[in-house]
């Protein structure tokens, strides 16, 4: 161990800038890429004006539904200001919740509940009118159902009380359980915290894993250099074998990189991109062990740095794409749940530990290490 640290100290004196770059770059690139994508997502939202002429329970419910629509940039304005911005083409369209909206809903009057304004450049007006109209239709249907139920209670003289809010809540729960179509337009700010939730397209951890895998594989090019044909001969005359040298350095880099992973959690928490948790800590530990052993195992088979770098980029793309970092694979995992434990990226995004993948590469490492030690022994002859 002492000899390995001595060799590592000599390398660090010459290559500390390269090491520092590979430690910091994944975090910086992840933050920059994620910020740019979210800025692009915000700019792609459709700007609309919303004028509220009534402050009631039903009108507030509608306002929250409209504001909560992912692809809308809602501006709460008065009517003159909204129409002025519409004429300047700064808004796609304007919708007005008229005074008397709740009274019309309760009296089952469904015509002209809202007013809408558009211009000759309102490209999304018809789609938005249908969307907001569907929200109004839902509220009207729930209100009509509540009225019918109360009429039935009064007709049959039931003593049980079931108020309108409870009926609305029950209706919403039924609708969520039997949703026909679910769509999402925006990028999610945080990754899924539980295995039951689906992973967002382009989460911060998904982007970080791609850059981190590349950085880790590139950082382990010291194994390729040590395995070079012209240098490999020297290991025959040293006290420490190449396999021992790789093993001790693997431990050193695992500790160093995991400390940087903890710094990453802290920095992302400061930017409100991630929330620290015990599950995330263990998932990150499993990811780090898996990627580092995989990097050492891969680099041991190369003697040319250029081909190793090409292979490292390809493997990084395969692991991140197949792990659901860029393309959702929840439907595949739901059919074959056992695949989840064989993807370190998918496990990290869902706060799980990739036991199976880690176990497989450890077994491969032990088998390959044993075969390489056997092959490196010189044949001996007994002199008579």
Protein Blocks (a to p, Z undefined) as FASTA:
>chain_A
ZZmmmmmmmmmmmmmmmmmmmmmmmmmmmmmmmmmmmmmmmmmpccdddddfbdcfklmm
mmmmmmmpmkbccddddfklmmmmmmnopafbdcdddehklmmmmnopaghkbccdddfk
lmklmmmmmmmmmmmmmmmmmmmmmmmmmmmmmmnopabdcdfklmmmmmmmmmmmmcfb
dcdfbdcfbdcfbfkbccdehifklmmmmmmmmmmmmmmmmmmmmmpmklmmmmmmpmbd
fklmmmmmmmmmmmmmmmmmmmmmmmmmmnopaccdfklmmmmmmmmmmmmmmmmmmmmm
pcbfklmmmmmmmmmmmmmmmnopmmccklmmmmmmmlmmmpmklmmmnopacfklmmmm
mmmmmmmmmmmmmmmpccddddZZ
